[in-house]
Every structure is written in structure tokens, then in C-alpha cells.
Amino acid sequence: MKEENDPTRSTYTALTTAYDFYNENLFESKLPKCLITLQRKNVNTAGYYSPKRFKKTTGNITTDEIAINPAHINKENIEDVLSTLVHEMTHLWQEHFGKQTSRRSYHNGEWGTKMETIGLMPSDTGKPGGKRTGQKMGDYVIENGLFQQKTEILLKNGFTLPWGEIVDTNPNPNGLSGKKVKYYCPLCLVNLWGKPGLRFACLDCIVEFQAML
């Protein structure tokens, strides 16, 4: 069976390819291998990092986890998913090469500085002007920064995430309520359904919901 016809193999090959590419081009190939998973553990999170999450069944070797929320993957936002991957890779970098902190999930100054160095600007709103550190943190791509430059190369070479989640624009199986659109917050991924053309805002993230078309 060709890889493109094998959803599991092609999906995880793509994620591993992206990890290795950014490890080489943003982290000087210093990051150790980890286990990349697709998780819906928290629907409000695009991804997360967990140190020493898995242990080899035949020994005492452990490995970290980087999880990506599959609900966040669609053909229009491949760069966003890749920035989430790099966001979590920066946590992995800090765990192995930075200063140890008592709150691993906290986005502190050391993490933020590393993010800026590789071309992603920390922001609790995901937009310019947001707080640079905090418990819940988004980011945005720095124009002409290292991440953007390298990602353009990756995408020009044909990289894609081959499988994205199907968006049901008519959740009523009987079709009695008419066509509806799924709206989502681009930062925390909270979602809701409504008529086409409506506008909503996430009060937690202070951003406007986007329609998944």
C-alpha cells in the first residue's frame, strides 16, 4: 500500500518530517526525539508538551510527548499547525537545555526569548500587543523571521498534512434546521454552530471567532 493511501503512516510521517526539519533549521538539531501524538484531551488547546510522558515497555528509557489537536488541522491553516508544533518544541528545548522551573506549563521569559529567536512572537492574545508571558499563551509569526523563512521552504518543497478533520456544516442529520456553520476561536479552539454570516468573539482570548468553511 502506498504511503499516501495509508492515513496513519502518512499523517505521522508528515509530523515527524516537520519535527526533524524544524529541529535542524531552528534548534541546530539539538532536540532529542519525542513521541508525537494526536490528542483531543483538551478541545480548547491546539497542542501541548509533556516531559517523560512515555516509557519503553522493554526498558527504563523514557521519552517526551508533543500532542497536536487534530481538530485544528485543515488545508487552510497548515502554517498555524506547524507554529503549534514549534511552540511545543520550544517547551521541549527549555526542558532539556533551559533552566528548570517549578511550573513547566508556564510560559516564562526564557521560553519567550527562545520563541522570538526562532521567529515566533509570544502573545496571550495571539496578536501584537499581547502579554509575552503567562499560563495560557498563543503566538504569531514574525514577518521575515526564521520560522517564516524556513516554513516557506518546507511548503515549497511540497510538504502538507495529508489528513484534516471533516467539518460538518449541517449537524442536524435530518436537515430540518437548514445549513449551519461551525465557528471557532483560533487560539483556544472553543467552537459553536450558527447561521452563516454571524460574528462572535471569545472573551477569554479577546479575538473574533472564525468560520470553518
C-alpha positions as CSV (number, residue, x, y, z in Angstrom):
1,M,0.0,0.0,0.0
2,K,1.4,3.4,-1.0
3,E,2.0,5.7,1.9
4,E,-0.5,8.4,0.7
5,N,-3.2,5.7,0.9
6,D,-2.3,4.8,4.5
7,P,-3.8,7.6,6.7
8,T,-1.9,6.6,9.8
9,R,1.5,6.2,8.2
10,S,1.2,9.4,6.0
11,T,0.0,11.5,8.9
12,Y,2.7,10.6,11.4
13,T,5.4,10.6,8.6
14,A,4.4,14.2,7.9
15,L,4.5,15.2,11.6
16,T,7.9,13.5,12.0
17,T,9.2,15.2,8.9
18,A,8.2,18.6,10.2
19,Y,9.7,17.9,13.6
20,D,13.0,16.9,12.1
21,F,13.0,19.8,9.7
22,Y,12.5,22.4,12.4
23,N,14.9,20.6,14.7
24,E,17.6,21.0,12.1
25,N,16.7,24.6,11.0
26,L,15.6,26.2,14.2
27,F,17.2,24.2,17.0
28,E,20.5,23.2,15.4
29,S,19.5,19.5,15.6
30,K,19.9,19.5,19.3
31,L,16.4,18.4,20.3
32,P,16.0,14.7,21.3
33,K,13.4,12.5,19.5
34,C,10.0,12.5,21.1
35,L,6.6,10.8,20.6
36,I,4.2,13.0,18.6
37,T,0.6,12.2,19.1
38,L,-2.8,13.4,18.0
39,Q,-4.9,14.2,21.1
40,R,-8.3,15.7,21.9
41,K,-7.6,15.6,25.6
42,N,-8.4,19.3,25.9
43,V,-10.5,20.6,23.0
44,N,-9.5,24.2,24.0
45,T,-5.8,23.5,23.3
46,A,-4.1,23.4,19.9
47,G,-1.3,21.3,21.3
48,Y,0.7,20.6,24.4
49,Y,4.0,19.3,25.6
50,S,4.6,16.7,28.4
51,P,8.1,15.7,29.5
52,K,8.9,12.0,30.1
53,R,5.3,11.0,29.2
54,F,6.1,7.6,27.8
55,K,8.3,4.7,29.0
56,K,9.7,2.0,26.7
57,T,8.0,-1.3,27.5
58,T,11.2,-3.2,27.3
59,G,13.4,-1.0,29.5
60,N,13.7,2.2,31.5
61,I,14.1,4.6,28.6
62,T,11.6,7.5,28.7
63,T,10.6,10.0,26.0
64,D,8.6,13.3,25.9
65,E,5.3,13.8,24.2
66,I,4.2,16.6,21.8
67,A,0.5,16.4,21.1
68,I,-1.4,18.1,18.3
69,N,-5.1,18.6,18.4
70,P,-6.5,17.1,15.1
71,A,-9.5,19.4,15.2
72,H,-7.0,22.2,14.4
73,I,-5.9,20.6,11.1
74,N,-7.3,21.7,7.8
75,K,-5.9,22.7,4.5
76,E,-6.2,26.4,5.1
77,N,-4.1,26.5,8.3
78,I,-1.1,24.3,7.8
79,E,1.3,27.1,8.9
80,D,-0.8,27.5,12.1
81,V,-0.4,23.8,12.9
82,L,3.3,24.0,12.2
83,S,3.7,27.0,14.5
84,T,1.9,25.0,17.2
85,L,4.4,22.2,16.7
86,V,7.3,24.6,17.0
87,H,5.7,26.3,20.1
88,E,5.7,22.9,21.8
89,M,9.2,22.1,20.5
90,T,10.3,25.2,22.3
91,H,8.9,23.8,25.6
92,L,10.9,20.6,24.9
93,W,14.0,22.7,24.2
94,Q,13.6,24.5,27.6
95,E,13.1,21.2,29.4
96,H,16.3,19.8,28.1
97,F,18.5,22.9,27.7
98,G,17.0,25.7,29.7
99,K,16.6,26.4,33.4
100,Q,14.3,24.1,35.3
101,T,11.2,25.8,36.7
102,S,8.6,24.5,39.2
103,R,5.8,25.3,36.7
104,R,6.7,23.5,33.5
105,S,3.4,24.6,31.7
106,Y,4.1,28.3,32.5
107,H,5.4,30.4,29.5
108,N,8.2,32.3,31.1
109,G,10.8,34.8,29.8
110,E,13.3,32.2,28.8
111,W,10.8,30.4,26.7
112,G,9.6,33.6,25.2
113,T,13.1,34.8,24.3
114,K,13.7,31.5,22.5
115,M,10.4,31.8,20.6
116,E,11.4,35.2,19.4
117,T,14.8,33.9,18.3
118,I,13.3,31.3,16.1
119,G,10.7,33.7,14.6
120,L,7.5,33.3,16.7
121,M,6.3,36.1,19.0
122,P,4.6,35.1,22.2
123,S,1.3,36.8,22.9
124,D,-1.6,35.9,25.2
125,T,-4.0,37.2,22.5
126,G,-2.2,35.7,19.5
127,K,-1.8,39.3,18.2
128,P,0.6,42.2,18.5
129,G,0.4,43.9,21.9
130,G,-0.5,40.8,24.0
131,K,1.3,39.8,27.1
132,R,4.6,38.0,26.4
133,T,4.4,35.5,29.4
134,G,1.7,33.7,31.2
135,Q,0.0,30.4,31.8
136,K,-2.1,30.4,28.7
137,M,-0.1,31.7,25.7
138,G,-0.5,31.9,22.0
139,D,1.9,33.4,19.4
140,Y,2.0,34.9,16.0
141,V,4.5,34.6,13.1
142,I,7.2,37.3,13.0
143,E,7.3,38.7,9.5
144,N,10.5,37.6,7.7
145,G,11.6,35.8,10.9
146,L,13.4,32.5,10.9
147,F,10.2,30.4,11.3
148,Q,8.5,32.1,8.3
149,Q,11.6,31.8,6.1
150,K,12.1,28.1,6.8
151,T,8.4,27.3,6.6
152,E,8.2,28.8,3.2
153,I,11.0,26.4,2.1
154,L,9.2,23.4,3.7
155,L,5.9,24.2,2.0
156,K,7.5,25.0,-1.4
157,N,9.1,21.5,-1.3
158,G,5.6,20.1,-1.2
159,F,5.0,19.5,2.5
160,T,1.5,19.1,3.7
161,L,-0.5,17.5,6.4
162,P,-2.4,14.9,4.3
163,W,-5.4,14.4,6.6
164,G,-7.6,17.0,8.1
165,E,-10.8,16.8,10.1
166,I,-14.1,16.9,8.2
167,V,-16.2,19.9,9.1
168,D,-19.9,19.1,9.2
169,T,-21.8,22.3,8.1
170,N,-25.2,20.6,8.8
171,P,-25.0,18.9,12.2
172,N,-28.7,18.0,12.0
173,P,-28.9,14.6,10.3
174,N,-32.5,15.2,9.3
175,G,-31.7,18.6,7.7
176,L,-34.6,20.3,9.4
177,S,-32.8,23.3,10.7
178,G,-31.0,24.3,7.5
179,K,-27.3,24.7,6.8
180,K,-25.2,25.9,9.7
181,V,-21.6,27.0,10.0
182,K,-19.1,26.0,12.7
183,Y,-17.3,28.9,14.2
184,Y,-14.2,28.6,16.3
185,C,-11.7,30.7,18.3
186,P,-8.3,30.5,16.5
187,L,-6.5,30.5,19.9
188,C,-8.3,28.2,22.3
189,L,-10.4,26.4,19.7
190,V,-13.7,26.7,21.5
191,N,-16.4,26.3,18.9
192,L,-20.1,26.8,18.3
193,W,-22.6,26.5,15.5
194,G,-24.7,29.3,13.9
195,K,-26.1,30.7,10.8
196,P,-23.7,31.8,8.0
197,G,-22.6,35.4,8.4
198,L,-22.8,35.7,12.2
199,R,-20.0,37.2,14.2
200,F,-18.8,36.0,17.6
201,A,-15.9,36.9,19.9
202,C,-14.0,34.8,22.5
203,L,-14.0,36.8,25.8
204,D,-11.1,34.8,27.2
205,C,-8.8,35.2,24.2
206,I,-10.2,38.7,23.1
207,V,-10.3,37.5,19.4
208,E,-13.1,37.1,16.9
209,F,-14.3,33.6,16.1
210,Q,-13.6,32.3,12.6
211,A,-15.9,30.3,10.3
212,M,-14.7,26.9,9.2
213,L,-15.8,26.7,5.6
